[in-house]
Amino acid sequence: MAAAPVWSVDPRTGKQREQVAVEATAQEVDTAVRAAHEARGSLADRTVRSAFLRTAADRLQAAKDQLVEAADAETALGPVRLTGELARTCFQLRAFADIVDEGAFLDVVINHPDDTATPPIPDLRRYKVPLGVVAVYSASNFPFAFSVAGGDTASALGAGCPVVVKAHPDHPALSELVAKVLRTAAAEHGIPAGVVGLVHGFEAGVELIKHPLVAAAGFTGSIRGGRALFDAAAARPVPIPFHGELGSLNPVVITEAAAAERAEAIGTGLAGSMTLGVGQFCVKPGLVLAPSGAAGDRLIKSLTDAVSDTEAGVLLDHRMRDNFVAGVAERAELPDVDSPVTPGAGGEHTVSAGFLTVAAEKLTSEGAYDLLLEECFGPVTVVARYDDDAQAQAVLSRLPGNLTATVHLSAEEAAGEGRGAEILAELTPLAGRVLVNGWPTGVAVAPAQHHGGPYPATTSTSTSVGGTAIERWMRPVAYQGAPEALLPPELRDDNPLGLPRRFNGLLER
């Protein structure tokens, strides 16, 4: 594997800014993984690793100005957006530190022997242990929250797993800076620098997923890239879990009653959601089912006005820009597809937001219009106008898995009148998060959050956001008949660590 230079590129001009590193060789990937593997023991103490996570958050926050400046230079996402994303990242690290301290994620269950049960129950003690080294593949569109110090890394470290991160080529300089901050935080707690490895380059990412000491992987990116890595993870001599977020259309259903009640507000809200961050959010609404008729016309007018007022923006790199321009042009060329606001090239380096409309009937059966049911990354959405509920249902029945699905209901429908509950039931099989009278952009970091969905949204049933994301990097193990003196402290009767647990059928806190 020939080492090539890794450049920081300005997306506003497409020009190289500085050489950051070189692409990692197979030997360098091996060195990084082995260093991470050797650092596992340093994370064994939950008190140490929760303190490490909090220190990492503190150090990232302290370096805010430098990090935001570097991120903006490489992504053009803007200081306001990036400052908020960094704050979210620091909050996420602290949230996992709290989870580690609480200990409920270990799922401790103890059963004493019971000879009266059928069949008899022996002494059984179960909890969860870390898998080992986790490979993390950074996302382009979240240079903080889904990158080197993002949710995959935070949850893996919280589980007690070292990480090796494959840096995204859109922000290599920022990746180096963040990795340095994490390693500095680790050193403050006596944790080796190898606990957070970083490699650059496409081939390095392939070598990483194949390395025998890598025990699991987390990925956020395209369907094509994610599926290739997923297949590689499954094809290993010892297959490993691959938690990939690949793509999502995020359908929205607007009932006729909702459009009649507040068409203008829905149109404005949709415009804000689909253009947020220049349409570069994984939960951007990409397909909207809106009613035909006067209420639907009012909604389209509101959407047209709001999107027309949106300024052209810069995408994360010129490859994405080219794909966006080509993708919307191919869709707009389909017969009977209209462009009330034409999306596409906004300038030499920018793109303009827009949307397409089509009769929902065109999407109810297989054909050329299936292109409109595929994600187009950037500030565009497709509005399919339906004539009746059956037509809307027929379109929904053809959709693949999604991260989110949304319905906008009238006040009466939300109160239980009409088809509100029925529509929720139709959307639930399609997505991991179902919204009512809201917009999917904005993924709260909260214990009840689920950021995942049926394939191709994700390759597993897990979430990459929220407290339960830590479960991806652990496996259960049960001890049967083990003497108390040989058991780990988490499984001893006297509970020296004060853990929440289920003891002989009763929940103890």
C-alpha positions as CSV (number, residue, x, y, z in Angstrom):
1,M,0.0,0.0,0.0
2,A,1.7,3.2,-1.2
3,A,1.5,6.1,1.3
4,A,-0.1,9.2,-0.1
5,P,-0.2,12.7,1.4
6,V,-3.3,13.7,3.3
7,W,-4.3,17.3,2.6
8,S,-6.6,19.6,4.4
9,V,-8.9,21.1,1.7
10,D,-11.0,24.3,1.8
11,P,-14.5,23.4,0.6
12,R,-15.2,27.1,-0.2
13,T,-12.5,27.0,-3.0
14,G,-11.6,23.4,-3.5
15,K,-7.9,24.2,-2.9
16,Q,-5.5,22.3,-0.7
17,R,-4.6,24.2,2.5
18,E,-1.9,22.1,4.1
19,Q,-0.5,18.6,4.3
20,V,-1.7,17.0,7.5
21,A,-0.3,13.5,7.4
22,V,0.2,10.5,5.1
23,E,-2.1,7.6,4.5
24,A,-1.4,4.8,6.9
25,T,0.3,1.7,5.7
26,A,-0.9,-1.8,6.7
27,Q,2.0,-1.9,9.2
28,E,0.9,1.4,10.7
29,V,-2.7,0.2,11.0
30,D,-1.4,-2.9,12.7
31,T,0.7,-0.8,15.1
32,A,-2.3,1.4,16.0
33,V,-4.6,-1.6,16.6
34,R,-2.0,-3.4,18.8
35,A,-1.4,-0.3,20.8
36,A,-5.1,0.0,21.4
37,H,-5.3,-3.7,22.3
38,E,-2.5,-3.3,24.9
39,A,-4.3,-0.3,26.4
40,R,-7.4,-2.3,27.4
41,G,-6.4,-2.9,30.9
42,S,-6.1,0.8,31.6
43,L,-9.9,1.1,31.1
44,A,-10.8,-1.7,33.5
45,D,-11.5,0.6,36.4
46,R,-14.8,2.3,35.9
47,T,-13.8,5.3,38.1
48,V,-10.7,5.9,35.9
49,R,-12.6,5.7,32.6
50,S,-15.5,8.0,33.7
51,A,-12.9,10.5,34.9
52,F,-11.1,10.2,31.6
53,L,-14.4,10.9,29.7
54,R,-15.1,14.0,31.8
55,T,-11.5,15.3,31.4
56,A,-11.8,14.8,27.6
57,A,-14.9,16.9,27.6
58,D,-13.2,19.6,29.6
59,R,-10.1,19.7,27.4
60,L,-12.2,19.8,24.2
61,Q,-14.2,22.7,25.6
62,A,-11.0,24.5,26.6
63,A,-9.7,24.1,23.1
64,K,-13.0,25.4,21.5
65,D,-11.6,28.3,19.6
66,Q,-8.8,26.4,17.9
67,L,-11.0,23.4,17.2
68,V,-14.0,25.4,15.7
69,E,-11.6,27.4,13.6
70,A,-10.0,24.2,12.2
71,A,-13.4,22.6,11.7
72,D,-14.8,25.6,9.8
73,A,-11.8,25.8,7.5
74,E,-12.3,22.2,6.5
75,T,-16.1,21.9,6.4
76,A,-17.5,25.4,5.9
77,L,-20.3,24.5,8.4
78,G,-19.9,27.9,10.2
79,P,-18.8,28.8,13.7
80,V,-22.3,28.9,15.1
81,R,-23.2,25.3,14.0
82,L,-19.8,24.0,14.9
83,T,-19.7,25.6,18.4
84,G,-23.1,23.9,19.1
85,E,-21.9,20.6,17.8
86,L,-18.8,20.7,20.0
87,A,-20.9,21.5,23.0
88,R,-23.1,18.5,22.1
89,T,-20.0,16.3,21.8
90,C,-18.8,17.4,25.3
91,F,-22.2,16.8,26.8
92,Q,-22.2,13.3,25.2
93,L,-18.9,12.4,26.8
94,R,-20.1,13.6,30.2
95,A,-23.3,11.7,29.8
96,F,-21.5,8.4,29.2
97,A,-19.3,9.2,32.2
98,D,-22.5,9.3,34.3
99,I,-23.6,6.0,32.8
100,V,-20.3,4.4,33.6
101,D,-20.5,5.6,37.2
102,E,-24.1,4.4,37.7
103,G,-23.2,0.9,36.4
104,A,-26.7,-0.2,35.3
105,F,-25.3,-0.8,31.8
106,L,-23.5,-3.8,33.2
107,D,-26.9,-5.6,33.5
108,V,-25.9,-7.5,36.6
109,V,-28.2,-10.5,37.3
110,I,-27.6,-12.9,40.2
111,N,-29.6,-16.1,40.8
112,H,-28.9,-18.3,43.8
113,P,-29.5,-22.0,43.5
114,D,-33.2,-23.2,43.6
115,D,-33.7,-26.9,43.7
116,T,-37.5,-26.5,43.7
117,A,-37.6,-24.9,40.2
118,T,-38.3,-27.0,37.2
119,P,-35.7,-27.6,36.0
120,P,-33.5,-26.8,39.0
121,I,-31.6,-23.5,38.9
122,P,-27.9,-23.6,39.7
123,D,-25.9,-20.6,41.0
124,L,-25.8,-18.2,38.0
125,R,-24.3,-14.7,37.8
126,R,-24.4,-12.7,34.6
127,Y,-23.1,-9.3,33.5
128,K,-21.6,-7.6,30.5
129,V,-17.9,-7.3,29.5
130,P,-16.2,-5.1,26.9
131,L,-15.6,-6.6,23.5
132,G,-12.2,-5.2,22.8
133,V,-10.8,-2.8,20.3
134,V,-13.4,-0.9,18.3
135,A,-12.9,0.5,14.8
136,V,-14.6,3.9,14.4
137,Y,-15.3,5.3,10.9
138,S,-15.8,9.0,11.1
139,A,-18.7,10.8,9.3
140,S,-18.2,13.8,7.0
141,N,-21.2,15.8,8.1
142,F,-20.6,15.8,11.9
143,P,-16.9,16.6,12.3
144,F,-17.3,16.6,16.1
145,A,-20.4,14.6,17.1
146,F,-19.8,11.6,14.8
147,S,-16.0,11.8,14.4
148,V,-12.9,11.2,16.5
149,A,-14.5,12.2,19.8
150,G,-18.1,11.4,18.7
151,G,-20.7,9.0,20.0
152,D,-19.1,5.8,18.8
153,T,-15.8,6.7,20.5
154,A,-17.5,8.0,23.7
155,S,-19.7,4.9,24.1
156,A,-16.9,2.5,23.2
157,L,-14.5,4.1,25.8
158,G,-17.4,4.1,28.3
159,A,-17.8,0.4,27.7
160,G,-14.1,-0.1,28.4
161,C,-13.1,-0.6,24.8
162,P,-10.1,1.3,23.2
163,V,-10.7,2.7,19.7
164,V,-8.9,3.2,16.5
165,V,-10.5,5.9,14.4
166,K,-10.4,6.1,10.7
167,A,-10.3,9.8,10.1
168,H,-12.7,11.2,7.4
169,P,-10.8,12.8,4.5
170,D,-13.0,15.9,4.7
171,H,-11.5,17.0,8.1
172,P,-8.1,15.4,8.6
173,A,-6.5,18.3,10.4
174,L,-9.3,18.6,12.9
175,S,-9.2,14.8,13.4
176,E,-5.5,15.1,14.4
177,L,-6.2,18.0,16.8
178,V,-9.1,16.2,18.5
179,A,-7.1,12.9,18.8
180,K,-4.3,14.9,20.5
181,V,-6.8,16.4,23.0
182,L,-8.1,12.9,23.8
183,R,-4.7,11.5,24.3
184,T,-3.7,14.4,26.6
185,A,-6.8,13.7,28.7
186,A,-5.9,10.0,28.8
187,A,-2.4,10.7,30.0
188,E,-3.8,12.7,33.0
189,H,-5.3,9.5,34.2
190,G,-2.4,7.2,33.5
191,I,-4.0,5.8,30.3
192,P,-1.7,5.0,27.4
193,A,-2.0,7.2,24.3
194,G,-2.8,4.1,22.3
195,V,-6.2,4.0,23.8
196,V,-7.3,6.3,21.0
197,G,-5.6,5.5,17.7
198,L,-6.0,7.5,14.4
199,V,-5.3,6.4,10.9
200,H,-5.9,8.1,7.5
201,G,-6.7,6.7,4.1
202,F,-9.1,4.5,2.2
203,E,-6.9,1.4,2.3
204,A,-6.2,2.0,6.0
205,G,-10.0,1.7,6.6
206,V,-10.0,-1.6,4.7
207,E,-7.1,-2.9,6.7
208,L,-8.7,-1.8,9.9
209,I,-11.9,-3.8,9.5
210,K,-9.8,-6.9,8.6
211,H,-7.5,-6.7,11.6
212,P,-7.9,-9.8,13.8
213,L,-7.6,-7.8,17.0
214,V,-10.5,-5.5,16.1
215,A,-13.6,-6.7,17.9
216,A,-16.3,-4.5,16.5
217,A,-16.9,-1.4,14.3
218,G,-19.0,1.7,14.1
219,F,-19.6,3.5,10.8
220,T,-21.5,6.5,9.6
221,G,-21.6,7.2,5.9
222,S,-22.9,6.1,2.5
223,I,-24.8,2.9,1.7
224,R,-22.1,1.8,-0.8
225,G,-19.1,2.3,1.6
226,G,-20.9,1.0,4.7
227,R,-22.2,-2.1,2.9
228,A,-18.7,-2.9,1.7
229,L,-17.3,-2.7,5.2
230,F,-20.2,-4.6,6.6
231,D,-19.6,-7.4,4.1
232,A,-15.9,-7.4,5.0
233,A,-16.7,-7.6,8.7
234,A,-18.9,-10.6,8.0
235,A,-16.4,-12.3,5.7
236,R,-13.6,-12.3,8.3
237,P,-12.4,-15.7,9.6
238,V,-14.0,-14.5,12.9
239,P,-16.9,-12.2,12.0
240,I,-17.4,-9.1,14.1
241,P,-20.4,-6.8,14.9
242,F,-20.6,-3.9,12.5
243,H,-22.9,-1.1,13.6
244,G,-23.3,1.0,10.4
245,E,-25.5,4.0,9.7
246,L,-25.8,4.0,5.9
247,G,-28.6,6.2,4.5
248,S,-32.1,7.4,5.1
249,L,-35.0,9.0,3.2
250,N,-36.8,10.1,6.3
251,P,-40.4,10.2,4.9
252,V,-42.9,12.8,6.1
253,V,-46.7,12.3,5.8
254,I,-48.9,15.4,6.0
255,T,-52.6,14.6,6.4
256,E,-55.2,16.6,4.5
257,A,-56.6,17.9,7.8
258,A,-53.2,19.0,9.0
259,A,-52.6,20.9,5.8
260,A,-56.0,22.5,6.0
261,E,-55.3,23.6,9.6
262,R,-51.8,25.0,9.2
263,A,-50.4,24.7,5.7
264,E,-48.2,27.8,5.9
265,A,-46.6,26.7,9.2
266,I,-45.9,23.2,7.9
267,G,-44.4,24.6,4.6
268,T,-42.1,26.9,6.5
269,G,-41.0,24.2,8.9
270,L,-40.3,21.8,6.1
271,A,-38.1,24.4,4.4
272,G,-36.1,24.9,7.6
273,S,-35.6,21.2,8.2
274,M,-34.6,20.2,4.6
275,T,-32.1,23.1,4.2
276,L,-30.6,23.0,7.7
277,G,-26.9,22.6,7.4
278,V,-27.2,22.9,3.6
279,G,-29.3,19.7,3.7
280,Q,-26.3,17.6,5.0
281,F,-28.1,15.9,7.9
282,C,-28.7,12.2,8.0
283,V,-32.3,12.8,9.1
284,K,-33.1,15.5,6.5
285,P,-36.7,14.9,5.2
286,G,-36.1,13.6,1.7
287,L,-39.7,12.5,0.8
288,V,-42.9,14.3,1.7
289,L,-46.4,12.9,1.1
290,A,-48.6,16.0,0.9
291,P,-52.3,16.1,-0.2
292,S,-53.6,17.3,-3.5
293,G,-56.1,20.0,-3.5
294,A,-56.3,23.6,-2.2
295,A,-54.7,22.9,1.3
296,G,-51.8,21.1,-0.4
297,D,-51.4,24.0,-2.8
298,R,-51.1,26.4,0.1
299,L,-48.4,24.2,1.6
300,I,-46.5,24.2,-1.7
301,K,-46.8,28.0,-1.9
302,S,-45.4,28.4,1.7
303,L,-42.6,25.9,1.0
304,T,-41.7,27.7,-2.3
305,D,-41.5,31.1,-0.5
306,A,-39.4,29.8,2.3
307,V,-36.9,27.8,0.2
308,S,-36.6,30.7,-2.3
309,D,-35.3,32.9,0.5
310,T,-32.6,30.4,1.4
311,E,-29.1,31.4,0.5
312,A,-26.8,29.2,-1.5
313,G,-24.4,27.2,0.6
314,V,-21.2,25.2,0.5
315,L,-21.3,21.4,0.7
316,L,-18.6,19.5,2.6
317,D,-16.5,18.7,-0.5
318,H,-16.6,19.1,-4.3
319,R,-17.3,15.4,-4.8
320,M,-20.5,15.8,-2.8
321,R,-21.4,18.9,-4.7
322,D,-20.9,17.2,-8.0
323,N,-23.1,14.2,-6.9
324,F,-25.8,16.6,-5.7
325,V,-25.9,18.6,-8.9
326,A,-26.0,15.5,-11.0
327,G,-28.5,13.8,-8.7
328,V,-31.1,16.6,-8.7
329,A,-30.7,17.0,-12.5
330,E,-31.4,13.4,-13.1
331,R,-34.5,13.5,-10.9
332,A,-35.8,16.7,-12.4
333,E,-35.5,15.3,-16.0
334,L,-38.1,12.5,-15.2
335,P,-41.4,13.2,-17.0
336,D,-44.1,15.0,-15.0
337,V,-41.6,16.0,-12.3
338,D,-41.8,19.8,-11.6
339,S,-39.3,22.1,-9.8
340,P,-41.2,24.9,-8.1
341,V,-37.7,26.0,-6.8
342,T,-34.9,24.5,-8.8
343,P,-32.1,22.9,-6.8
344,G,-28.6,22.6,-8.2
345,A,-25.4,24.6,-8.7
346,G,-25.6,28.0,-7.0
347,G,-22.2,29.1,-8.1
348,E,-18.7,27.8,-8.8
349,H,-18.5,26.2,-5.3
350,T,-22.0,26.5,-3.8
351,V,-25.4,24.8,-4.3
352,S,-28.9,26.3,-4.2
353,A,-31.7,24.7,-2.3
354,G,-34.9,23.5,-4.0
355,F,-37.5,20.8,-4.2
356,L,-39.3,18.7,-6.7
357,T,-43.0,17.7,-6.9
358,V,-44.5,14.6,-8.5
359,A,-47.9,12.8,-8.4
360,A,-47.7,10.1,-5.7
361,E,-49.3,7.7,-8.2
362,K,-45.9,7.7,-10.0
363,L,-44.3,6.2,-6.9
364,T,-46.8,3.4,-6.2
365,S,-45.2,0.8,-8.6
366,E,-41.7,-0.1,-9.7
367,G,-40.1,1.9,-12.5
368,A,-38.0,4.9,-13.4
369,Y,-39.5,7.0,-10.6
370,D,-37.9,4.8,-8.0
371,L,-35.0,7.2,-8.2
372,L,-37.1,9.6,-6.3
373,L,-37.2,7.1,-3.4
374,E,-33.4,7.2,-3.0
375,E,-31.6,9.6,-0.7
376,C,-30.0,12.7,-2.4
377,F,-27.5,14.2,0.0
378,G,-27.9,18.0,0.0
379,P,-30.7,20.7,0.3
380,V,-33.4,19.0,-1.8
381,T,-36.6,17.1,-1.0
382,V,-39.3,15.4,-3.1
383,V,-43.0,16.3,-2.5
384,A,-45.3,13.6,-3.7
385,R,-48.9,14.8,-4.0
386,Y,-51.4,12.1,-3.1
387,D,-55.1,11.9,-3.9
388,D,-56.3,9.7,-1.1
389,D,-55.1,7.7,1.9
390,A,-54.7,4.5,-0.2
391,Q,-52.3,6.2,-2.5
392,A,-50.2,7.5,0.4
393,Q,-50.2,4.0,1.9
394,A,-49.1,2.4,-1.4
395,V,-46.0,4.7,-1.5
396,L,-45.1,4.0,2.1
397,S,-45.3,0.3,1.5
398,R,-42.5,0.6,-1.0
399,L,-40.0,2.4,1.2
400,P,-36.9,0.8,2.7
401,G,-35.8,1.3,6.3
402,N,-35.2,4.8,7.7
403,L,-33.8,6.5,10.7
404,T,-37.0,8.6,11.1
405,A,-40.6,8.8,9.9
406,T,-42.8,11.8,10.6
407,V,-46.5,12.5,10.4
408,H,-48.2,15.9,10.7
409,L,-51.7,15.7,12.1
410,S,-54.5,18.1,12.8
411,A,-55.4,18.9,16.4
412,E,-58.4,16.5,16.2
413,E,-56.3,13.7,14.7
414,A,-53.7,14.2,17.4
415,A,-56.5,13.9,20.0
416,G,-57.4,10.5,18.7
417,E,-60.0,11.3,16.0
418,G,-59.4,10.0,12.4
419,R,-56.5,8.0,11.2
420,G,-53.7,9.3,13.5
421,A,-53.1,6.1,15.4
422,E,-53.4,4.1,12.1
423,I,-50.7,6.2,10.4
424,L,-48.4,5.8,13.3
425,A,-48.8,2.1,13.0
426,E,-48.0,2.3,9.3
427,L,-44.8,4.3,10.0
428,T,-43.5,2.3,12.9
429,P,-42.1,-0.6,10.8
430,L,-40.2,1.9,8.6
431,A,-38.1,3.8,11.1
432,G,-36.3,3.8,14.5
433,R,-37.8,7.2,15.5
434,V,-41.4,8.2,14.7
435,L,-42.3,11.9,15.1
436,V,-45.6,13.6,15.4
437,N,-46.0,17.3,14.4
438,G,-42.3,17.9,14.4
439,W,-39.2,17.7,12.2
440,P,-36.6,15.0,12.3
441,T,-33.5,17.3,12.1
442,G,-32.1,17.6,15.6
443,V,-31.2,14.3,17.4
444,A,-31.4,14.9,21.2
445,V,-28.7,13.2,23.3
446,A,-31.0,11.6,25.8
447,P,-31.5,8.2,27.5
448,A,-34.7,7.4,25.5
449,Q,-33.2,8.4,22.2
450,H,-33.0,5.9,19.3
451,H,-30.9,6.8,16.3
452,G,-31.1,3.8,14.1
453,G,-33.6,1.9,11.9
454,P,-34.3,-1.0,9.6
455,Y,-31.8,-1.6,6.8
456,P,-30.4,0.4,5.0
457,A,-30.7,3.0,7.6
458,T,-28.5,0.9,9.9
459,T,-27.0,-2.6,9.8
460,S,-28.1,-3.5,13.4
461,T,-31.0,-2.8,15.7
462,S,-28.9,-0.6,18.0
463,T,-28.7,3.2,18.4
464,S,-25.7,5.4,17.9
465,V,-27.1,8.2,20.0
466,G,-28.2,8.1,23.6
467,G,-27.2,6.0,26.6
468,T,-28.0,2.6,25.2
469,A,-25.4,3.1,22.5
470,I,-22.9,1.7,25.0
471,E,-24.6,-1.7,24.6
472,R,-23.1,-2.2,21.1
473,W,-19.6,-2.7,22.5
474,M,-20.3,-5.3,25.2
475,R,-21.3,-8.9,25.4
476,P,-22.9,-10.9,28.3
477,V,-21.1,-13.6,30.2
478,A,-22.6,-15.9,32.9
479,Y,-20.7,-17.7,35.6
480,Q,-22.2,-20.9,36.9
481,G,-21.2,-22.4,40.3
482,A,-18.2,-20.1,40.6
483,P,-16.9,-19.7,44.2
484,E,-17.5,-16.2,45.6
485,A,-13.8,-15.6,46.1
486,L,-13.2,-16.1,42.4
487,L,-15.9,-13.9,41.1
488,P,-15.4,-10.4,39.8
489,P,-16.6,-7.8,42.4
490,E,-19.5,-6.9,40.2
491,L,-21.0,-10.3,40.8
492,R,-20.4,-10.9,44.5
493,D,-23.3,-11.1,46.9
494,D,-22.2,-8.2,49.1
495,N,-22.2,-5.9,46.0
496,P,-18.9,-4.0,47.0
497,L,-19.3,-1.6,44.1
498,G,-22.9,-0.7,44.9
499,L,-24.2,-1.6,41.5
500,P,-27.8,-1.7,40.4
501,R,-28.7,-5.3,39.8
502,R,-31.4,-7.9,39.8
503,F,-30.8,-10.2,42.8
504,N,-32.9,-13.4,43.0
505,G,-35.6,-11.9,40.9
506,L,-35.7,-8.5,42.7
507,L,-34.5,-5.3,41.3
508,E,-32.0,-3.5,43.6
509,R,-30.9,0.1,43.2
